[in-house]
Amino acid sequence: MKHMYPRNFARFYDIIYHRVRDRADSEYFRNLARQTNGKVLEIGVGTGRLFMNAIKDGADIYGIDISQSMLDILYGKLDRKYHHRISLQSIVDFSFDFKFDLVIAPFRVIMHLMDKEEQIKALNNVYQHLNSGGSFVFDVFVPDPGILKNGICKQTDFDDEYEPGKKLRRIVTSIPDLVNQVINVLFRLEWEEDDRTKIEEWKVPLRFFFRYELEHLIERSYFDEYRIIGDYEGKPLDKDSKEFIIICKRTDIPNINP
Ligand SMILES: C[S@@+](CC[C@H](N)C(=O)[O-])C[C@H]1O[C@@H](n2cnc3c(N)ncnc32)[C@H](O)[C@@H]1O
């Protein structure tokens, strides 16, 4: 099932996430693209929060996403000469007639894939679009046992002006569904516009992963090598890790074990 981002969520995405997320992951993904000698693909490119940096750095980067609303914001920011680099495609079945040296799916893109079949299909599709020696890097959060048990009840995670004199508030509720390894997130936006307060809600399920599920999943895919680190500074996983950052490699080294 596809979960497209609604228009007003796309509209306010950059205002919220440049504030609450850039500090964590932006330099990490920027450096990965900088260090790549060849083509890069960002899957779930969204509004270009990270993509725009790579374009500024002169990367040979492409972007795909399933939400037209998000891509429309990106088109609005991106010089026309780069528009051909963006397309509406899913990680599960995207296709290009060339390959990449780096593919990234930053900020929980994989958590939008609910079932095993589409997760494996996605991994294998990425693999087939990598040159030998190329890497696929994606991230998911380390499940927090407290949140898995109790959920989150109406927590305001953004409360500020989105334009001079106009307030925007985002309130998050999450209801865990442990058996299906899903948290059902309800986002509520409240913003001032046309002399009144507008409200919009959006429910989206996010599939969460434990470490060994991730390992089994990757081992079932075509990828021949991978490692998982615990933050965007390269720290190994430990008891305080908040992120799983998974770095998969296409080595094309023949498997000598029968
Ligand atoms: C949290 S946003 C991340 C956007 C951007 N990478 C960033 O870091 O700001 C997740 C994005 O993944 C996209 N997405 C969800 N499912 C997808 C799929 N199957 N294939 C490609 N993109 C997908 C959503 O539309 C959304 O734009």
The ligand as a Tripos MOL2 file, in Angstrom:
@<TRIPOS>MOLECULE
LIG
   27    29     1     0     0
SMALL
NO_CHARGES

@<TRIPOS>ATOM
      1 C1         10.3320   11.3390    5.7670 C.3       1 LIG1
      2 S1         10.3250   11.6790    4.0750 S.3       1 LIG1
      3 C2         12.0520   11.8730    3.7350 C.3       1 LIG1
      4 C3         12.3140   12.8570    2.6020 C.3       1 LIG1
      5 C4         13.7860   13.1970    2.3960 C.3       1 LIG1
      6 N1         14.5710   12.0130    2.0890 N.3       1 LIG1
      7 C5         14.3550   13.8620    3.6260 C.2       1 LIG1
      8 O1         15.2700   13.2910    4.2330 O.co2     1 LIG1
      9 O2         13.8780   14.9390    3.9820 O.co2     1 LIG1
     10 C6          9.9750   10.1110    3.3380 C.3       1 LIG1
     11 C7          9.7250   10.2240    1.8360 C.3       1 LIG1
     12 O3          9.6710    8.8920    1.2980 O.3       1 LIG1
     13 C8          8.6910    8.8920    0.2910 C.3       1 LIG1
     14 N2          8.2770    7.5040    0.0490 N.ar      1 LIG1
     15 C9          7.4190    6.7450    0.7820 C.ar      1 LIG1
     16 N3          7.2870    5.5230    0.2320 N.ar      1 LIG1
     17 C10         8.1010    5.5020   -0.8720 C.ar      1 LIG1
     18 C11         8.3790    4.5360   -1.8680 C.ar      1 LIG1
     19 N4          7.7730    3.3280   -1.8760 N.pl3     1 LIG1
     20 N5          9.2460    4.8420   -2.8680 N.ar      1 LIG1
     21 C12         9.8360    6.0820   -2.8970 C.ar      1 LIG1
     22 N6          9.5890    7.0480   -1.9860 N.ar      1 LIG1
     23 C13         8.7310    6.7650   -0.9930 C.ar      1 LIG1
     24 C14         7.5970    9.7840    0.8290 C.3       1 LIG1
     25 O4          6.7210   10.2160   -0.1840 O.3       1 LIG1
     26 C15         8.4210   10.9040    1.4540 C.3       1 LIG1
     27 O5          8.6610   11.9440    0.5560 O.3       1 LIG1
@<TRIPOS>BOND
     1     1     2 1
     2     2     3 1
     3     2    10 1
     4     3     4 1
     5     4     5 1
     6     5     6 1
     7     5     7 1
     8     7     8 2
     9     7     9 1
    10    10    11 1
    11    11    12 1
    12    11    26 1
    13    12    13 1
    14    13    14 1
    15    13    24 1
    16    14    15 ar
    17    14    23 ar
    18    15    16 ar
    19    16    17 ar
    20    17    18 ar
    21    17    23 ar
    22    18    19 1
    23    18    20 ar
    24    20    21 ar
    25    21    22 ar
    26    22    23 ar
    27    24    25 1
    28    24    26 1
    29    26    27 1
@<TRIPOS>SUBSTRUCTURE
     1 LIG1         1 GROUP 0 **** ****
